Amino acid sequence: MCGIAGILYFDNKTSKKFINNQKILDLLKHRGPDNQAFKTFLNCTLFHTRLQILDTSSASDQPFLDSENKNCLIFNGEIFNYKEFQKTQNNIKTTGDVEVLFNLVKTEKENCLNKLNGFFAFAFFDAENNDLLVARDRLGIKPLYFYKDEDKFAFSSELKPLMELAGKQELNSDQLNTYFRLNFCAGNETIFKNIYRLLPGQFIRVKNNTVVIKNWYTAPKKTGNNLSELLEDAVKLRLHADVPVGTFLSGGIDSSIISALAKKNKADLHTFSIGFTEENYFDETNYAELVAKHINSDHHTFKLCENDFLNNIHAFLNCVDEPFADSSAFNFYMLSKLTKNHVKVALSGDGADELFKGYTKHKALLMSNSSLNKLIAGSSAPFLAFNKSSRQGTIANKTRQLKKFNALVKLDPIAKQQFLASISTQKEIDGLLKQKPNPKYFDSLFKTNATYSNFDLEDAFDLQTVLTDDMLVKADRYSMQHGIEIRNPFLDYRIVEFALNLNSGEKITKNAQKIILKKSFGNLLPEEIFKRSKKGFELPLHKWLSGKFSSEFESELLNKEKIEAEGILNFNYIQDLKVQLHSKNPGDSAAKLWAVIVFESWLTNFKDYIKPNA
């Protein structure tokens, strides 16, 4: 796991070339604290910061070059099946995956991509032919941003280094709209105009001053395989490292299965969970401890209180790369911070909810198509009108869900996906943003992209947007702040393809979810883990934002003068959210206000990179 960046000029005019190379390394250092270096060619500079996981010697430091200094690789990620290729490559001088990937790309270029089992974003430069190849893994587990103009092409793992290479850009009002609707940015566009995300399963070829983007992976239609065998093999592959490895264990089905399989293959397994003191609704550490006792792992429980939020919130907000308001990111940030004292690699259960229909929304979608349920939903409307709704307790949360279901049954399939994905409506965001966006970009996110062209929108949207732009952004950005590598066995491409090709009834019915997971791994864990209801990995946002932190956020980020001077958001809308937060019917005001707080903090941190809109 590392940080990468690079810039390639379309001519050899040295006067145009970027020269502040150390600043790029400094901005990426948190992703690779163990080594930082760059390599400059005639018209290209490549940057790398290394987190040592495999072959911790300097022999696998990057940029990685051949003896003639004509070919160069920078690589963020892990190739888990590298040993298969290592056996067939001659004169291997290292013991990790970097040299193996270098040899594969040097020989086969993009044709090697479908052979790789792992997560990655890499760049390979052939200096002799002035040929640059940049690629991203099938699921988008590792990030990659890029920029191009008439003079140059640049890329990076994160936004700030890329903005240094690209120069100031205007804010993208269409992505701003997406952010406030979903609480995260999504798709190929970013918060900046002219800055793009390389989509999962794509590569870029820059040759003869031409930039070409192609899709290299399409999830296939196929049948067969055994889930138990696939997942155990995926876990085994991801336990291999030259540094300590553990698992994140929330006590939910997914992380519990991963931890149990890991324990079968690693006797001294350490497991880690995080919860909240005096916040029973948001705390699940008792389930994690139950699993840890059952599998006999060396378990570590970390408990957060309001003071932990106060003491860490500014450091957390300062590391937000692109506006991201999924509040569970703070939990992930803190879990990584506390875990790094014990291990350098942690396996997680990411992806199982998307693959095996574990979210509440999946059941809602299934039930919303029933005529009887539509009738029941309609008859419940008078009752729901008199009940407050929020995420702050079991009854309030159930009421919130019933209200959403009552609205859901009336919508068409695409509108249902948009409704369930959105924190705010388009009408609400039109009231928040001063510059009215074009909603066409947001609508485009609800179309099946090339990678999932063989599958229905419901499955495709979960993987191409919810997983890639929310869950995996959270896992990557906030673990890498602390030098922790997260590995996701459920996102082994073989398991993803297996899950995509399952009949829906093997995943979900009106009475059960994740059916095949429970059937395949029920013998590994206490029955209570499979029977418990699912809860999100959320913060007690309402309590914390309406309590002692309210005045601090108001004075620093939500004050009228600051917001009106920026000219982006309407202060009156924000004021209404604050009033609602303190009312008897807070609804989702805490989540919406948190999105504003994150954005305002981000705007301050990125002010030097923002060009005023023309």
Secondary structure as the mmCIF struct_conf table of DSSP 4:
data_model
#
loop_
_struct_conf.conf_type_id
_struct_conf.id
_struct_conf.beg_label_comp_id
_struct_conf.beg_label_asym_id
_struct_conf.beg_label_seq_id
_struct_conf.end_label_comp_id
_struct_conf.end_label_asym_id
_struct_conf.end_label_seq_id
STRN STRN1 CYS A 2 TYR A 9
BEND BEND1 PHE A 10 ASP A 11
HELX_RH_3T_P HELX_RH_3T_P1 THR A 14 LYS A 16
BEND BEND2 LYS A 17 LYS A 17
HELX_RH_AL_P HELX_RH_AL_P1 ASN A 21 LEU A 28
HELX_RH_3T_P HELX_RH_3T_P2 LYS A 29 ARG A 31
STRN STRN2 PRO A 33 PRO A 33
TURN_TY1_P TURN_TY1_P1 ASP A 34 ASP A 34
STRN STRN3 ASN A 35 THR A 40
BEND BEND3 LEU A 42 ASN A 43
STRN STRN4 CYS A 44 ARG A 50
BEND BEND4 LEU A 54 ASP A 55
BEND BEND5 SER A 57 SER A 57
HELX_RH_3T_P HELX_RH_3T_P3 SER A 58 SER A 60
BEND BEND6 GLN A 62 PRO A 63
STRN STRN5 PHE A 64 LEU A 65
TURN_TY1_P TURN_TY1_P2 SER A 67 GLU A 68
BEND BEND7 ASN A 69 ASN A 69
STRN STRN6 ASN A 71 ILE A 79
TURN_TY1_P TURN_TY1_P3 PHE A 80 ASN A 81
HELX_RH_AL_P HELX_RH_AL_P2 TYR A 82 GLN A 86
TURN_TY1_P TURN_TY1_P4 LYS A 87 THR A 88
BEND BEND8 GLN A 89 GLN A 89
TURN_TY1_P TURN_TY1_P5 ASN A 90 ASN A 91
BEND BEND9 THR A 95 ASP A 97
HELX_RH_AL_P HELX_RH_AL_P3 VAL A 98 GLU A 108
HELX_RH_3T_P HELX_RH_3T_P4 LYS A 109 LYS A 115
STRN STRN7 GLY A 118 ASP A 126
TURN_TY1_P TURN_TY1_P6 ALA A 127 ASN A 130
STRN STRN8 ASP A 131 ARG A 136
BEND BEND10 ARG A 138 LEU A 139
BEND BEND11 LYS A 142 LYS A 142
STRN STRN9 TYR A 145 LYS A 148
BEND BEND12 GLU A 150 ASP A 151
STRN STRN10 LYS A 152 SER A 156
BEND BEND13 SER A 157 GLU A 158
HELX_RH_AL_P HELX_RH_AL_P4 LEU A 159 ALA A 166
STRN STRN11 GLN A 169 GLN A 169
STRN STRN12 LEU A 171 LEU A 171
HELX_RH_AL_P HELX_RH_AL_P5 SER A 173 LEU A 182
BEND BEND14 ASN A 183 ASN A 183
STRN STRN13 PHE A 184 PHE A 184
BEND BEND15 GLY A 187 ASN A 188
STRN STRN14 GLU A 189 GLU A 189
BEND BEND16 ILE A 191 ILE A 191
STRN STRN15 PHE A 192 PHE A 192
TURN_TY1_P TURN_TY1_P7 LYS A 193 ASN A 194
STRN STRN16 ILE A 195 ARG A 197
HELX_LH_PP_P HELX_LH_PP_P1 LEU A 198 LEU A 199
TURN_TY1_P TURN_TY1_P8 PRO A 200 GLY A 201
STRN STRN17 GLN A 202 LYS A 207
TURN_TY1_P TURN_TY1_P9 ASN A 208 ASN A 209
STRN STRN18 THR A 210 ASN A 215
HELX_LH_PP_P HELX_LH_PP_P2 ALA A 219 LYS A 221
HELX_RH_AL_P HELX_RH_AL_P6 LEU A 227 LEU A 239
BEND BEND17 ASP A 242 VAL A 243
STRN STRN19 VAL A 245 PHE A 248
BEND BEND18 GLY A 251 GLY A 252
HELX_RH_AL_P HELX_RH_AL_P7 ILE A 253 ASN A 265
TURN_TY1_P TURN_TY1_P10 ALA A 267 ASP A 268
STRN STRN20 HIS A 270 PHE A 276
TURN_TY1_P TURN_TY1_P11 THR A 277 GLU A 278
HELX_RH_3T_P HELX_RH_3T_P5 ASN A 280 PHE A 282
HELX_RH_AL_P HELX_RH_AL_P8 THR A 285 ILE A 295
TURN_TY1_P TURN_TY1_P12 ASN A 296 ASN A 296
STRN STRN21 ASP A 298 LEU A 304
HELX_RH_AL_P HELX_RH_AL_P9 GLU A 306 ASN A 318
TURN_TY1_P TURN_TY1_P13 CYS A 319 CYS A 319
BEND BEND19 ASP A 321 GLU A 322
STRN STRN22 PHE A 324 PHE A 324
TURN_TY1_P TURN_TY1_P14 SER A 327 SER A 327
HELX_RH_AL_P HELX_RH_AL_P10 SER A 328 THR A 339
TURN_TY1_P TURN_TY1_P15 LYS A 340 HIS A 342
BEND BEND20 LYS A 344 LYS A 344
STRN STRN23 VAL A 345 LEU A 347
TURN_TY1_P TURN_TY1_P16 ASP A 350 GLY A 351
HELX_RH_AL_P HELX_RH_AL_P11 ALA A 352 PHE A 356
TURN_TY1_P TURN_TY1_P17 LYS A 357 LYS A 357
BEND BEND21 TYR A 359 TYR A 359
HELX_RH_AL_P HELX_RH_AL_P12 THR A 360 SER A 368
TURN_TY1_P TURN_TY1_P18 ASN A 369 ASN A 369
HELX_RH_AL_P HELX_RH_AL_P13 SER A 371 SER A 379
TURN_TY1_P TURN_TY1_P19 SER A 380 SER A 380
HELX_RH_AL_P HELX_RH_AL_P14 ALA A 381 LEU A 384
TURN_TY1_P TURN_TY1_P20 ALA A 385 PHE A 386
BEND BEND22 ASN A 387 ASN A 387
BEND BEND23 ARG A 391 GLY A 393
HELX_RH_AL_P HELX_RH_AL_P15 THR A 394 LEU A 408
TURN_TY1_P TURN_TY1_P21 VAL A 409 LYS A 410
BEND BEND24 LEU A 411 LEU A 411
HELX_RH_AL_P HELX_RH_AL_P16 PRO A 413 ALA A 421
BEND BEND25 ILE A 423 SER A 424
HELX_RH_AL_P HELX_RH_AL_P17 GLN A 426 LEU A 432
STRN STRN24 LEU A 433 LEU A 433
BEND BEND26 LYS A 434 GLN A 435
HELX_LH_PP_P HELX_LH_PP_P3 LYS A 436 PRO A 437
TURN_TY1_P TURN_TY1_P22 PRO A 439 PRO A 439
HELX_RH_AL_P HELX_RH_AL_P18 LYS A 440 SER A 444
TURN_TY1_P TURN_TY1_P23 LEU A 445 PHE A 446
BEND BEND27 LYS A 447 LYS A 447
HELX_RH_3T_P HELX_RH_3T_P6 ALA A 450 TYR A 452
TURN_TY1_P TURN_TY1_P24 SER A 453 ASN A 454
BEND BEND28 PHE A 455 PHE A 455
HELX_RH_AL_P HELX_RH_AL_P19 LEU A 457 PHE A 461
HELX_RH_PI_P HELX_RH_PI_P1 ASP A 462 MET A 471
HELX_RH_AL_P HELX_RH_AL_P20 LEU A 472 MET A 480
TURN_TY1_P TURN_TY1_P25 GLN A 481 GLY A 483
STRN STRN25 GLU A 485 ARG A 487
HELX_RH_3T_P HELX_RH_3T_P7 PRO A 489 LEU A 491
BEND BEND29 ASP A 492 ASP A 492
HELX_RH_AL_P HELX_RH_AL_P21 TYR A 493 LEU A 500
TURN_TY1_P TURN_TY1_P26 ASN A 501 ASN A 501
BEND BEND30 LEU A 502 LEU A 502
HELX_RH_3T_P HELX_RH_3T_P8 SER A 504 GLU A 506
TURN_TY1_P TURN_TY1_P27 LYS A 507 LYS A 507
STRN STRN26 ILE A 508 ILE A 508
BEND BEND31 LYS A 510 ASN A 511
STRN STRN27 GLN A 513 GLN A 513
BEND BEND32 LYS A 514 LYS A 514
HELX_RH_AL_P HELX_RH_AL_P22 ILE A 515 PHE A 521
HELX_RH_3T_P HELX_RH_3T_P9 GLY A 522 LEU A 524
BEND BEND33 LEU A 525 LEU A 525
HELX_RH_AL_P HELX_RH_AL_P23 GLU A 527 LYS A 531
BEND BEND34 ARG A 532 ARG A 532
HELX_LH_PP_P HELX_LH_PP_P4 SER A 533 LYS A 534
HELX_RH_AL_P HELX_RH_AL_P24 LEU A 541 SER A 546
TURN_TY1_P TURN_TY1_P28 GLY A 547 PHE A 549
HELX_RH_AL_P HELX_RH_AL_P25 SER A 550 GLU A 556
TURN_TY1_P TURN_TY1_P29 LEU A 557 LEU A 557
BEND BEND35 LEU A 558 LEU A 558
HELX_RH_AL_P HELX_RH_AL_P26 LYS A 560 GLU A 566
TURN_TY1_P TURN_TY1_P30 GLY A 567 GLY A 567
BEND BEND36 ILE A 568 ILE A 568
STRN STRN28 LEU A 569 LEU A 569
HELX_RH_AL_P HELX_RH_AL_P27 PHE A 571 LEU A 581
TURN_TY1_P TURN_TY1_P31 HIS A 582 HIS A 582
BEND BEND37 SER A 583 LYS A 584
TURN_TY1_P TURN_TY1_P32 GLY A 587 ASP A 588
HELX_RH_AL_P HELX_RH_AL_P28 SER A 589 ASN A 605
TURN_TY1_P TURN_TY1_P33 PHE A 606 PHE A 606
HELX_RH_3T_P HELX_RH_3T_P10 LYS A 607 TYR A 609
STRN STRN29 ILE A 610 ILE A 610
HELX_LH_PP_P HELX_LH_PP_P5 LYS A 611 ASN A 613
#
